[in-house]
Amino acid sequence: MDDRLRPFWDFNDLDASEERFRDQLLCEKSDPGRAEVLTQLARVHGLRGDFDAGDDLIDDASLLAGSSTVARARIDLERGRLRRSSGDRDRALPLFESAFAIALEAGQEFVAADAAHMAALAAPDRPGFVAWTRRGITLAEEHADASYWLGSLLNNLGWEHYESGEYAEALDAFERALTARERTPENPEPIALARYAVGKALRGLDRADEAIPLLEQAVAWADDAGRPDGWYHEELAEEYAAVGRADEAREHASRALQLLEEDDPSFAEDDARRARLASFARV
């Protein structure tokens, strides 16, 4: 990963991230450097839903950026993120497109891949989503500095195929995402998520027997980490049921019901999903 500001982020602790960025702001030796840090503080505010404060910081960054291409790329990227998060996708997309072009010009492939990833999420239709995602994937595969984004981009592409019933294409993307995730074994959570995704695609292709070991690994990691996941147990119950292993399906369906009722508010409203798990649990 070649992004000097990414190490300051902990997306699970925005207060600590903000404190690190404010400390870094005092250490920057140039106005363009300070502009870059201000864009990250703007993102902190955006993640909190304080879009006006984020815009004010982007305005401040614009005054400091001068001719710095990397600062300008970050400014467009983070203003675009603010627009998309506030629900204005139409105004966000041109900003992401601009950030992508400027970052490439600056040789900042990490930022460019991030911009491609965001442009895909802001695209108005499936062709736009797929085209921008594939741009990002190509960049991440060809440039080590952008490789951080490969797993996320392939994951997004995989779910697009999966939700369209294109299970073979989904499996290809998910398997490539898993390979990318496994290159950083020190970060096990995305690996577990990737195994879950591969497992779902395999089941869609009537290959549940191949999916079971992957889901067993995902469930074991989450349980061992003290973060049991109802989605993982639910999918493993589905896999076991598909191959006729009723006792194991019942065990994991019961666990999934307990966890999802505790942790997933939408689960209570999904009658079909609850009924399906309950049928496994009663077998």
C-alpha atoms as an extended CHARMM CRD file, in Angstrom:
* protein
*
       283  EXT
         1         1  MET       CA              0.0000000000        0.0000000000        0.0000000000  PROA      1               0.0000000000
         2         2  ASP       CA              1.4170000000        3.3510000000       -1.0390000000  PROA      2               0.0000000000
         3         3  ASP       CA             -0.7640000000        6.0350000000        0.4960000000  PROA      3               0.0000000000
         4         4  ARG       CA              0.9080000000        8.0940000000        3.1360000000  PROA      4               0.0000000000
         5         5  LEU       CA             -2.3400000000        9.0220000000        4.8950000000  PROA      5               0.0000000000
         6         6  ARG       CA             -4.1020000000        5.6440000000        4.9980000000  PROA      6               0.0000000000
         7         7  PRO       CA             -2.1600000000        4.4440000000        8.1040000000  PROA      7               0.0000000000
         8         8  PHE       CA             -3.8060000000        7.2250000000       10.1230000000  PROA      8               0.0000000000
         9         9  TRP       CA             -7.2450000000        5.7010000000        9.5750000000  PROA      9               0.0000000000
        10        10  ASP       CA             -9.1570000000        3.4160000000       11.8980000000  PROA      10              0.0000000000
        11        11  PHE       CA            -12.6870000000        3.3670000000       10.5230000000  PROA      11              0.0000000000
        12        12  ASN       CA            -13.9110000000        1.7350000000       13.7220000000  PROA      12              0.0000000000
        13        13  ASP       CA            -12.6410000000        4.6740000000       15.7930000000  PROA      13              0.0000000000
        14        14  LEU       CA            -13.3220000000        8.0000000000       14.0990000000  PROA      14              0.0000000000
        15        15  ASP       CA            -12.3460000000       10.0270000000       17.1660000000  PROA      15              0.0000000000
        16        16  ALA       CA             -8.8670000000        8.4920000000       17.2560000000  PROA      16              0.0000000000
        17        17  SER       CA             -8.5260000000        8.9220000000       13.4910000000  PROA      17              0.0000000000
        18        18  GLU       CA             -9.4550000000       12.5890000000       13.7610000000  PROA      18              0.0000000000
        19        19  GLU       CA             -6.9290000000       13.1220000000       16.5380000000  PROA      19              0.0000000000
        20        20  ARG       CA             -4.1470000000       11.5700000000       14.4350000000  PROA      20              0.0000000000
        21        21  PHE       CA             -5.0250000000       13.7100000000       11.4290000000  PROA      21              0.0000000000
        22        22  ARG       CA             -5.0940000000       16.8870000000       13.5360000000  PROA      22              0.0000000000
        23        23  ASP       CA             -1.6710000000       16.0030000000       14.9100000000  PROA      23              0.0000000000
        24        24  GLN       CA             -0.4230000000       15.3520000000       11.3800000000  PROA      24              0.0000000000
        25        25  LEU       CA             -1.8090000000       18.6990000000       10.2260000000  PROA      25              0.0000000000
        26        26  LEU       CA              0.6270000000       20.3850000000       12.5960000000  PROA      26              0.0000000000
        27        27  CYS       CA              3.5120000000       18.3400000000       11.1910000000  PROA      27              0.0000000000
        28        28  GLU       CA              2.9390000000       19.1200000000        7.5220000000  PROA      28              0.0000000000
        29        29  LYS       CA              5.6270000000       21.3450000000        6.0170000000  PROA      29              0.0000000000
        30        30  SER       CA              3.6940000000       22.6860000000        3.0170000000  PROA      30              0.0000000000
        31        31  ASP       CA              0.2870000000       24.1020000000        2.2040000000  PROA      31              0.0000000000
        32        32  PRO       CA             -0.4990000000       21.2990000000       -0.2920000000  PROA      32              0.0000000000
        33        33  GLY       CA              0.3910000000       18.7560000000        2.3960000000  PROA      33              0.0000000000
        34        34  ARG       CA             -1.9670000000       20.4720000000        4.8090000000  PROA      34              0.0000000000
        35        35  ALA       CA             -4.6340000000       20.4450000000        2.0870000000  PROA      35              0.0000000000
        36        36  GLU       CA             -4.3110000000       16.6780000000        1.7940000000  PROA      36              0.0000000000
        37        37  VAL       CA             -4.7810000000       16.1950000000        5.5300000000  PROA      37              0.0000000000
        38        38  LEU       CA             -7.7890000000       18.5190000000        5.5630000000  PROA      38              0.0000000000
        39        39  THR       CA             -9.4950000000       16.2930000000        2.9940000000  PROA      39              0.0000000000
        40        40  GLN       CA             -9.1900000000       13.3670000000        5.3830000000  PROA      40              0.0000000000
        41        41  LEU       CA            -10.6380000000       15.3890000000        8.2290000000  PROA      41              0.0000000000
        42        42  ALA       CA            -13.4950000000       16.2470000000        5.8830000000  PROA      42              0.0000000000
        43        43  ARG       CA            -14.0410000000       12.5340000000        5.3570000000  PROA      43              0.0000000000
        44        44  VAL       CA            -14.2220000000       11.9960000000        9.1140000000  PROA      44              0.0000000000
        45        45  HSD       CA            -17.0210000000       14.5620000000        9.2690000000  PROA      45              0.0000000000
        46        46  GLY       CA            -18.7560000000       12.9220000000        6.3160000000  PROA      46              0.0000000000
        47        47  LEU       CA            -18.7030000000        9.5420000000        8.0400000000  PROA      47              0.0000000000
        48        48  ARG       CA            -20.3800000000       11.1860000000       11.0130000000  PROA      48              0.0000000000
        49        49  GLY       CA            -23.0320000000       12.6780000000        8.7390000000  PROA      49              0.0000000000
        50        50  ASP       CA            -21.8380000000       16.2580000000        9.2500000000  PROA      50              0.0000000000
        51        51  PHE       CA            -21.6550000000       17.1390000000        5.5640000000  PROA      51              0.0000000000
        52        52  ASP       CA            -21.5820000000       20.9280000000        5.9620000000  PROA      52              0.0000000000
        53        53  ALA       CA            -18.5080000000       20.7540000000        8.2040000000  PROA      53              0.0000000000
        54        54  GLY       CA            -16.9020000000       18.4200000000        5.6910000000  PROA      54              0.0000000000
        55        55  ASP       CA            -17.5760000000       20.8500000000        2.8500000000  PROA      55              0.0000000000
        56        56  ASP       CA            -16.0610000000       23.7020000000        4.8590000000  PROA      56              0.0000000000
        57        57  LEU       CA            -12.8460000000       21.7200000000        5.3040000000  PROA      57              0.0000000000
        58        58  ILE       CA            -12.7270000000       20.8840000000        1.5930000000  PROA      58              0.0000000000
        59        59  ASP       CA            -13.0980000000       24.6160000000        0.8570000000  PROA      59              0.0000000000
        60        60  ASP       CA            -10.1460000000       25.2900000000        3.1690000000  PROA      60              0.0000000000
        61        61  ALA       CA             -8.1400000000       22.5660000000        1.4230000000  PROA      61              0.0000000000
        62        62  SER       CA             -8.8940000000       24.1120000000       -1.9750000000  PROA      62              0.0000000000
        63        63  LEU       CA             -7.3380000000       27.3870000000       -0.8360000000  PROA      63              0.0000000000
        64        64  LEU       CA             -4.1230000000       25.5940000000        0.1540000000  PROA      64              0.0000000000
        65        65  ALA       CA             -3.7610000000       23.0690000000       -2.6660000000  PROA      65              0.0000000000
        66        66  GLY       CA             -2.1780000000       25.3570000000       -5.2440000000  PROA      66              0.0000000000
        67        67  SER       CA             -0.9830000000       23.3650000000       -8.2680000000  PROA      67              0.0000000000
        68        68  SER       CA             -0.5060000000       20.0910000000       -6.3580000000  PROA      68              0.0000000000
        69        69  THR       CA             -2.1840000000       17.3640000000       -8.4050000000  PROA      69              0.0000000000
        70        70  VAL       CA             -2.3830000000       14.9000000000       -5.5320000000  PROA      70              0.0000000000
        71        71  ALA       CA             -4.0740000000       17.4850000000       -3.3110000000  PROA      71              0.0000000000
        72        72  ARG       CA             -6.5100000000       18.3550000000       -6.0870000000  PROA      72              0.0000000000
        73        73  ALA       CA             -7.2910000000       14.6720000000       -6.6480000000  PROA      73              0.0000000000
        74        74  ARG       CA             -8.0150000000       14.1850000000       -2.9560000000  PROA      74              0.0000000000
        75        75  ILE       CA            -10.1800000000       17.3000000000       -2.8880000000  PROA      75              0.0000000000
        76        76  ASP       CA            -12.4000000000       16.0320000000       -5.7080000000  PROA      76              0.0000000000
        77        77  LEU       CA            -12.4730000000       12.5090000000       -4.2610000000  PROA      77              0.0000000000
        78        78  GLU       CA            -13.5270000000       13.5980000000       -0.7820000000  PROA      78              0.0000000000
        79        79  ARG       CA            -15.9960000000       16.2150000000       -1.9640000000  PROA      79              0.0000000000
        80        80  GLY       CA            -17.4940000000       13.5250000000       -4.1520000000  PROA      80              0.0000000000
        81        81  ARG       CA            -17.7150000000       11.1910000000       -1.1590000000  PROA      81              0.0000000000
        82        82  LEU       CA            -19.5430000000       13.8930000000        0.7840000000  PROA      82              0.0000000000
        83        83  ARG       CA            -21.9920000000       14.3600000000       -2.0810000000  PROA      83              0.0000000000
        84        84  ARG       CA            -22.6910000000       10.6340000000       -2.4230000000  PROA      84              0.0000000000
        85        85  SER       CA            -23.0640000000       10.0980000000        1.3210000000  PROA      85              0.0000000000
        86        86  SER       CA            -25.5570000000       12.9580000000        1.4930000000  PROA      86              0.0000000000
        87        87  GLY       CA            -27.5980000000       11.3490000000       -1.3000000000  PROA      87              0.0000000000
        88        88  ASP       CA            -26.5010000000       13.4820000000       -4.2600000000  PROA      88              0.0000000000
        89        89  ARG       CA            -25.0640000000       10.8270000000       -6.5800000000  PROA      89              0.0000000000
        90        90  ASP       CA            -25.5210000000       12.9470000000       -9.7000000000  PROA      90              0.0000000000
        91        91  ARG       CA            -23.1000000000       15.5850000000       -8.4340000000  PROA      91              0.0000000000
        92        92  ALA       CA            -20.7750000000       13.0130000000       -6.9040000000  PROA      92              0.0000000000
        93        93  LEU       CA            -19.9630000000       11.0890000000      -10.0880000000  PROA      93              0.0000000000
        94        94  PRO       CA            -18.2270000000       13.9260000000      -12.0100000000  PROA      94              0.0000000000
        95        95  LEU       CA            -16.0690000000       14.5930000000       -8.9590000000  PROA      95              0.0000000000
        96        96  PHE       CA            -14.9760000000       10.9590000000       -8.7830000000  PROA      96              0.0000000000
        97        97  GLU       CA            -14.2530000000       10.9610000000      -12.5160000000  PROA      97              0.0000000000
        98        98  SER       CA            -12.1440000000       14.1030000000      -12.1020000000  PROA      98              0.0000000000
        99        99  ALA       CA            -10.3070000000       12.6220000000       -9.1050000000  PROA      99              0.0000000000
       100       100  PHE       CA             -9.5140000000        9.4960000000      -11.1270000000  PROA      100             0.0000000000
       101       101  ALA       CA             -8.0460000000       11.4790000000      -14.0330000000  PROA      101             0.0000000000
       102       102  ILE       CA             -6.0500000000       13.8560000000      -11.8370000000  PROA      102             0.0000000000
       103       103  ALA       CA             -4.6900000000       11.0350000000       -9.6590000000  PROA      103             0.0000000000
       104       104  LEU       CA             -3.5010000000        9.1400000000      -12.7320000000  PROA      104             0.0000000000
       105       105  GLU       CA             -1.8040000000       12.3030000000      -13.9800000000  PROA      105             0.0000000000
       106       106  ALA       CA             -0.0780000000       12.6090000000      -10.6160000000  PROA      106             0.0000000000
       107       107  GLY       CA              1.0410000000        8.9840000000      -10.5770000000  PROA      107             0.0000000000
       108       108  GLN       CA             -1.1200000000        8.3740000000       -7.4990000000  PROA      108             0.0000000000
       109       109  GLU       CA             -2.5320000000        4.9660000000       -8.3930000000  PROA      109             0.0000000000
       110       110  PHE       CA             -3.8480000000        4.3000000000       -4.8760000000  PROA      110             0.0000000000
       111       111  VAL       CA             -6.0350000000        7.4180000000       -5.0100000000  PROA      111             0.0000000000
       112       112  ALA       CA             -7.0310000000        6.6660000000       -8.6050000000  PROA      112             0.0000000000
       113       113  ALA       CA             -8.2220000000        3.1690000000       -7.6840000000  PROA      113             0.0000000000
       114       114  ASP       CA            -10.1820000000        4.6060000000       -4.7640000000  PROA      114             0.0000000000
       115       115  ALA       CA            -11.7880000000        7.0980000000       -7.1640000000  PROA      115             0.0000000000
       116       116  ALA       CA            -12.7080000000        4.3050000000       -9.6080000000  PROA      116             0.0000000000
       117       117  HSD       CA            -14.2300000000        2.3330000000       -6.7330000000  PROA      117             0.0000000000
       118       118  MET       CA            -16.3280000000        5.3450000000       -5.7230000000  PROA      118             0.0000000000
       119       119  ALA       CA            -17.2980000000        6.2210000000       -9.3090000000  PROA      119             0.0000000000
       120       120  ALA       CA            -18.7010000000        2.7010000000       -9.6460000000  PROA      120             0.0000000000
       121       121  LEU       CA            -20.8050000000        3.1700000000       -6.5210000000  PROA      121             0.0000000000
       122       122  ALA       CA            -22.1200000000        6.4880000000       -7.8370000000  PROA      122             0.0000000000
       123       123  ALA       CA            -22.7970000000        5.2420000000      -11.3780000000  PROA      123             0.0000000000
       124       124  PRO       CA            -26.4590000000        5.5310000000      -12.4510000000  PROA      124             0.0000000000
       125       125  ASP       CA            -26.7230000000        2.0700000000      -13.9990000000  PROA      125             0.0000000000
       126       126  ARG       CA            -25.1960000000       -1.3870000000      -14.1250000000  PROA      126             0.0000000000
       127       127  PRO       CA            -22.9910000000       -0.7770000000      -17.2050000000  PROA      127             0.0000000000
       128       128  GLY       CA            -21.4640000000        2.2260000000      -15.4700000000  PROA      128             0.0000000000
       129       129  PHE       CA            -20.9150000000        0.3060000000      -12.2580000000  PROA      129             0.0000000000
       130       130  VAL       CA            -19.2380000000       -2.5780000000      -14.0680000000  PROA      130             0.0000000000
       131       131  ALA       CA            -17.1040000000       -0.3470000000      -16.2970000000  PROA      131             0.0000000000
       132       132  TRP       CA            -15.7310000000        1.6930000000      -13.4090000000  PROA      132             0.0000000000
       133       133  THR       CA            -15.1870000000       -1.3820000000      -11.2670000000  PROA      133             0.0000000000
       134       134  ARG       CA            -13.2230000000       -3.0340000000      -14.0590000000  PROA      134             0.0000000000
       135       135  ARG       CA            -11.1250000000        0.1280000000      -14.4810000000  PROA      135             0.0000000000
       136       136  GLY       CA            -10.2510000000       -0.0500000000      -10.8220000000  PROA      136             0.0000000000
       137       137  ILE       CA             -9.4860000000       -3.7710000000      -10.9930000000  PROA      137             0.0000000000
       138       138  THR       CA             -7.1280000000       -3.2660000000      -13.9360000000  PROA      138             0.0000000000
       139       139  LEU       CA             -5.3430000000       -0.4950000000      -12.0780000000  PROA      139             0.0000000000
       140       140  ALA       CA             -5.0560000000       -2.5680000000       -8.9080000000  PROA      140             0.0000000000
       141       141  GLU       CA             -3.7080000000       -5.5550000000      -10.8250000000  PROA      141             0.0000000000
       142       142  GLU       CA             -1.1380000000       -3.5320000000      -12.7660000000  PROA      142             0.0000000000
       143       143  HSD       CA              0.1570000000       -1.2450000000      -10.0050000000  PROA      143             0.0000000000
       144       144  ALA       CA              1.3530000000       -2.4810000000       -6.6300000000  PROA      144             0.0000000000
       145       145  ASP       CA              0.5120000000        0.9140000000       -5.1260000000  PROA      145             0.0000000000
       146       146  ALA       CA             -3.1740000000        0.2960000000       -5.9130000000  PROA      146             0.0000000000
       147       147  SER       CA             -3.2990000000       -3.4010000000       -5.0060000000  PROA      147             0.0000000000
       148       148  TYR       CA             -4.9550000000       -2.5700000000       -1.6610000000  PROA      148             0.0000000000
       149       149  TRP       CA             -8.2120000000       -2.0360000000       -3.5680000000  PROA      149             0.0000000000
       150       150  LEU       CA             -8.2380000000       -5.3000000000       -5.5190000000  PROA      150             0.0000000000
       151       151  GLY       CA            -10.1550000000       -7.3720000000       -2.9660000000  PROA      151             0.0000000000
       152       152  SER       CA            -12.8360000000       -4.7150000000       -2.4710000000  PROA      152             0.0000000000
       153       153  LEU       CA            -13.3300000000       -4.1120000000       -6.1860000000  PROA      153             0.0000000000
       154       154  LEU       CA            -13.5810000000       -7.8160000000       -7.0030000000  PROA      154             0.0000000000
       155       155  ASN       CA            -15.9570000000       -8.3180000000       -4.0790000000  PROA      155             0.0000000000
       156       156  ASN       CA            -18.2290000000       -5.5530000000       -5.3890000000  PROA      156             0.0000000000
       157       157  LEU       CA            -18.1620000000       -7.0160000000       -8.8870000000  PROA      157             0.0000000000
       158       158  GLY       CA            -18.9330000000      -10.4700000000       -7.5090000000  PROA      158             0.0000000000
       159       159  TRP       CA            -22.0270000000       -9.2840000000       -5.6580000000  PROA      159             0.0000000000
       160       160  GLU       CA            -23.2650000000       -7.4710000000       -8.7560000000  PROA      160             0.0000000000
       161       161  HSD       CA            -23.1100000000      -10.7680000000      -10.6620000000  PROA      161             0.0000000000
       162       162  TYR       CA            -24.5190000000      -12.7760000000       -7.7500000000  PROA      162             0.0000000000
       163       163  GLU       CA            -27.5660000000      -10.5490000000       -7.3130000000  PROA      163             0.0000000000
       164       164  SER       CA            -28.2490000000      -10.9170000000      -11.0540000000  PROA      164             0.0000000000
       165       165  GLY       CA            -28.1690000000      -14.6990000000      -10.7770000000  PROA      165             0.0000000000
       166       166  GLU       CA            -24.8730000000      -14.9280000000      -12.6910000000  PROA      166             0.0000000000
       167       167  TYR       CA            -23.3090000000      -17.3980000000      -10.2980000000  PROA      167             0.0000000000
       168       168  ALA       CA            -20.3950000000      -18.5430000000      -12.4720000000  PROA      168             0.0000000000
       169       169  GLU       CA            -19.2700000000      -14.9500000000      -13.0210000000  PROA      169             0.0000000000
       170       170  ALA       CA            -19.8090000000      -14.2190000000       -9.3300000000  PROA      170             0.0000000000
       171       171  LEU       CA            -17.6970000000      -17.2060000000       -8.3480000000  PROA      171             0.0000000000
       172       172  ASP       CA            -14.8320000000      -16.0820000000      -10.5760000000  PROA      172             0.0000000000
       173       173  ALA       CA            -14.8250000000      -12.6060000000       -9.0230000000  PROA      173             0.0000000000
       174       174  PHE       CA            -15.2010000000      -13.8960000000       -5.4600000000  PROA      174             0.0000000000
       175       175  GLU       CA            -12.4000000000      -16.4390000000       -5.8640000000  PROA      175             0.0000000000
       176       176  ARG       CA            -10.0950000000      -13.7400000000       -7.2090000000  PROA      176             0.0000000000
       177       177  ALA       CA            -11.0870000000      -11.5250000000       -4.2810000000  PROA      177             0.0000000000
       178       178  LEU       CA            -10.2600000000      -14.3310000000       -1.8440000000  PROA      178             0.0000000000
       179       179  THR       CA             -6.8390000000      -14.7750000000       -3.4420000000  PROA      179             0.0000000000
       180       180  ALA       CA             -6.2120000000      -11.0390000000       -3.0760000000  PROA      180             0.0000000000
       181       181  ARG       CA             -7.3550000000      -11.0420000000        0.5610000000  PROA      181             0.0000000000
       182       182  GLU       CA             -5.1770000000      -14.0060000000        1.4590000000  PROA      182             0.0000000000
       183       183  ARG       CA             -2.0900000000      -11.9910000000        0.5150000000  PROA      183             0.0000000000
       184       184  THR       CA             -2.5370000000      -10.1060000000        3.8030000000  PROA      184             0.0000000000
       185       185  PRO       CA             -3.1240000000      -12.8770000000        6.3640000000  PROA      185             0.0000000000
       186       186  GLU       CA             -2.6060000000      -10.3710000000        9.1680000000  PROA      186             0.0000000000
       187       187  ASN       CA             -6.0500000000       -9.0020000000        8.2590000000  PROA      187             0.0000000000
       188       188  PRO       CA             -8.3070000000      -12.0580000000        8.7330000000  PROA      188             0.0000000000
       189       189  GLU       CA            -11.7580000000      -10.4520000000        8.7530000000  PROA      189             0.0000000000
       190       190  PRO       CA            -11.8670000000       -9.7040000000        4.9760000000  PROA      190             0.0000000000
       191       191  ILE       CA            -10.6060000000      -13.2470000000        4.3450000000  PROA      191             0.0000000000
       192       192  ALA       CA            -13.5620000000      -14.6640000000        6.2730000000  PROA      192             0.0000000000
       193       193  LEU       CA            -15.9490000000      -12.4260000000        4.3320000000  PROA      193             0.0000000000
       194       194  ALA       CA            -14.3990000000      -13.5580000000        1.0570000000  PROA      194             0.0000000000
       195       195  ARG       CA            -14.7980000000      -17.2070000000        2.0120000000  PROA      195             0.0000000000
       196       196  TYR       CA            -18.4480000000      -16.5510000000        2.8190000000  PROA      196             0.0000000000
       197       197  ALA       CA            -18.9690000000      -14.9790000000       -0.6120000000  PROA      197             0.0000000000
       198       198  VAL       CA            -17.2570000000      -17.8320000000       -2.4520000000  PROA      198             0.0000000000
       199       199  GLY       CA            -19.4010000000      -20.2850000000       -0.5090000000  PROA      199             0.0000000000
       200       200  LYS       CA            -22.6380000000      -18.5650000000       -1.5040000000  PROA      200             0.0000000000
       201       201  ALA       CA            -21.6540000000      -18.5770000000       -5.1800000000  PROA      201             0.0000000000
       202       202  LEU       CA            -20.7230000000      -22.2600000000       -5.0050000000  PROA      202             0.0000000000
       203       203  ARG       CA            -24.0940000000      -23.0960000000       -3.4990000000  PROA      203             0.0000000000
       204       204  GLY       CA            -25.7480000000      -21.1340000000       -6.2930000000  PROA      204             0.0000000000
       205       205  LEU       CA            -23.9700000000      -23.4820000000       -8.6890000000  PROA      205             0.0000000000
       206       206  ASP       CA            -25.1420000000      -26.5730000000       -6.7570000000  PROA      206             0.0000000000
       207       207  ARG       CA            -21.6390000000      -27.1320000000       -5.3960000000  PROA      207             0.0000000000
       208       208  ALA       CA            -22.4430000000      -26.8840000000       -1.6930000000  PROA      208             0.0000000000
       209       209  ASP       CA            -20.0500000000      -29.7030000000       -0.8380000000  PROA      209             0.0000000000
       210       210  GLU       CA            -17.1540000000      -27.5040000000       -1.9840000000  PROA      210             0.0000000000
       211       211  ALA       CA            -18.5130000000      -24.5200000000       -0.0640000000  PROA      211             0.0000000000
       212       212  ILE       CA            -18.7620000000      -26.2200000000        3.3290000000  PROA      212             0.0000000000
       213       213  PRO       CA            -15.0310000000      -26.0830000000        4.2350000000  PROA      213             0.0000000000
       214       214  LEU       CA            -14.9110000000      -22.3730000000        3.4110000000  PROA      214             0.0000000000
       215       215  LEU       CA            -17.9460000000      -21.5830000000        5.5530000000  PROA      215             0.0000000000
       216       216  GLU       CA            -16.6110000000      -23.7240000000        8.3730000000  PROA      216             0.0000000000
       217       217  GLN       CA            -13.4280000000      -21.6490000000        8.3290000000  PROA      217             0.0000000000
       218       218  ALA       CA            -15.3910000000      -18.3840000000        8.3220000000  PROA      218             0.0000000000
       219       219  VAL       CA            -17.5690000000      -19.5060000000       11.2340000000  PROA      219             0.0000000000
       220       220  ALA       CA            -14.5410000000      -20.7440000000       13.1930000000  PROA      220             0.0000000000
       221       221  TRP       CA            -12.6680000000      -17.4720000000       12.7140000000  PROA      221             0.0000000000
       222       222  ALA       CA            -15.6240000000      -15.3440000000       13.8250000000  PROA      222             0.0000000000
       223       223  ASP       CA            -16.3450000000      -17.5330000000       16.8440000000  PROA      223             0.0000000000
       224       224  ASP       CA            -12.6760000000      -17.6760000000       17.8860000000  PROA      224             0.0000000000
       225       225  ALA       CA            -12.4200000000      -13.8900000000       17.5400000000  PROA      225             0.0000000000
       226       226  GLY       CA            -15.3590000000      -13.4770000000       19.9150000000  PROA      226             0.0000000000
       227       227  ARG       CA            -17.4800000000      -12.0400000000       17.1050000000  PROA      227             0.0000000000
       228       228  PRO       CA            -19.9240000000      -14.8230000000       16.1250000000  PROA      228             0.0000000000
       229       229  ASP       CA            -21.6950000000      -13.9500000000       12.8940000000  PROA      229             0.0000000000
       230       230  GLY       CA            -25.2730000000      -14.9710000000       12.1810000000  PROA      230             0.0000000000
       231       231  TRP       CA            -24.8150000000      -14.5860000000        8.4310000000  PROA      231             0.0000000000
       232       232  TYR       CA            -21.9710000000      -17.1170000000        8.4610000000  PROA      232             0.0000000000
       233       233  HSD       CA            -23.9640000000      -19.6080000000       10.5470000000  PROA      233             0.0000000000
       234       234  GLU       CA            -26.9870000000      -19.0930000000        8.2970000000  PROA      234             0.0000000000
       235       235  GLU       CA            -25.0150000000      -19.8270000000        5.1480000000  PROA      235             0.0000000000
       236       236  LEU       CA            -23.3450000000      -22.8620000000        6.6960000000  PROA      236             0.0000000000
       237       237  ALA       CA            -26.7960000000      -24.1780000000        7.6560000000  PROA      237             0.0000000000
       238       238  GLU       CA            -27.8520000000      -23.7280000000        4.0240000000  PROA      238             0.0000000000
       239       239  GLU       CA            -24.7810000000      -25.6120000000        2.8040000000  PROA      239             0.0000000000
       240       240  TYR       CA            -25.2980000000      -28.5030000000        5.2200000000  PROA      240             0.0000000000
       241       241  ALA       CA            -28.9850000000      -28.7280000000        4.3050000000  PROA      241             0.0000000000
       242       242  ALA       CA            -28.1210000000      -28.8040000000        0.6110000000  PROA      242             0.0000000000
       243       243  VAL       CA            -25.9750000000      -31.9260000000        1.0690000000  PROA      243             0.0000000000
       244       244  GLY       CA            -28.3720000000      -33.6590000000        3.4610000000  PROA      244             0.0000000000
       245       245  ARG       CA            -26.4370000000      -33.1430000000        6.6910000000  PROA      245             0.0000000000
       246       246  ALA       CA            -29.5540000000      -32.3800000000        8.7320000000  PROA      246             0.0000000000
       247       247  ASP       CA            -28.0180000000      -32.4640000000       12.2050000000  PROA      247             0.0000000000
       248       248  GLU       CA            -25.3430000000      -29.9030000000       11.3200000000  PROA      248             0.0000000000
       249       249  ALA       CA            -27.9060000000      -27.7720000000        9.4700000000  PROA      249             0.0000000000
       250       250  ARG       CA            -30.1360000000      -27.7510000000       12.5740000000  PROA      250             0.0000000000
       251       251  GLU       CA            -27.2500000000      -26.7420000000       14.8390000000  PROA      251             0.0000000000
       252       252  HSD       CA            -26.1670000000      -23.7950000000       12.7250000000  PROA      252             0.0000000000
       253       253  ALA       CA            -29.6940000000      -22.6890000000       11.8650000000  PROA      253             0.0000000000
       254       254  SER       CA            -30.4960000000      -22.4770000000       15.5900000000  PROA      254             0.0000000000
       255       255  ARG       CA            -27.3450000000      -20.4510000000       16.1920000000  PROA      255             0.0000000000
       256       256  ALA       CA            -28.0870000000      -18.1990000000       13.2280000000  PROA      256             0.0000000000
       257       257  LEU       CA            -31.6140000000      -17.5130000000       14.4530000000  PROA      257             0.0000000000
       258       258  GLN       CA            -30.2940000000      -16.4980000000       17.8590000000  PROA      258             0.0000000000
       259       259  LEU       CA            -27.5670000000      -14.2280000000       16.4990000000  PROA      259             0.0000000000
       260       260  LEU       CA            -29.6160000000      -12.5870000000       13.7570000000  PROA      260             0.0000000000
       261       261  GLU       CA            -32.5180000000      -11.8520000000       16.0900000000  PROA      261             0.0000000000
       262       262  GLU       CA            -30.0560000000      -10.1570000000       18.4480000000  PROA      262             0.0000000000
       263       263  ASP       CA            -27.8940000000       -8.2780000000       15.9370000000  PROA      263             0.0000000000
       264       264  ASP       CA            -29.7740000000       -7.7040000000       12.6620000000  PROA      264             0.0000000000
       265       265  PRO       CA            -32.8690000000       -5.4450000000       12.9300000000  PROA      265             0.0000000000
       266       266  SER       CA            -33.8980000000       -6.2310000000        9.3410000000  PROA      266             0.0000000000
       267       267  PHE       CA            -34.0710000000       -9.9450000000       10.1150000000  PROA      267             0.0000000000
       268       268  ALA       CA            -37.2240000000       -9.5310000000       12.1990000000  PROA      268             0.0000000000
       269       269  GLU       CA            -39.0130000000       -8.1580000000        9.1130000000  PROA      269             0.0000000000
       270       270  ASP       CA            -37.8520000000      -10.8990000000        6.7350000000  PROA      270             0.0000000000
       271       271  ASP       CA            -40.5150000000      -13.5400000000        7.2900000000  PROA      271             0.0000000000
       272       272  ALA       CA            -39.3470000000      -15.8360000000        4.4910000000  PROA      272             0.0000000000
       273       273  ARG       CA            -35.7770000000      -15.9010000000        5.7390000000  PROA      273             0.0000000000
       274       274  ARG       CA            -36.8310000000      -16.5310000000        9.3220000000  PROA      274             0.0000000000
       275       275  ALA       CA            -39.1820000000      -19.3110000000        8.2550000000  PROA      275             0.0000000000
       276       276  ARG       CA            -36.4920000000      -21.0030000000        6.1800000000  PROA      276             0.0000000000
       277       277  LEU       CA            -34.0160000000      -21.0300000000        9.0550000000  PROA      277             0.0000000000
       278       278  ALA       CA            -36.7130000000      -22.2060000000       11.4320000000  PROA      278             0.0000000000
       279       279  SER       CA            -37.4900000000      -25.1160000000        9.1060000000  PROA      279             0.0000000000
       280       280  PHE       CA            -33.8400000000      -26.1900000000        9.2370000000  PROA      280             0.0000000000
       281       281  ALA       CA            -33.7930000000      -25.8400000000       13.0010000000  PROA      281             0.0000000000
       282       282  ARG       CA            -36.8310000000      -28.1370000000       13.3460000000  PROA      282             0.0000000000
       283       283  VAL       CA            -35.4750000000      -30.9300000000       11.1180000000  PROA      283             0.0000000000
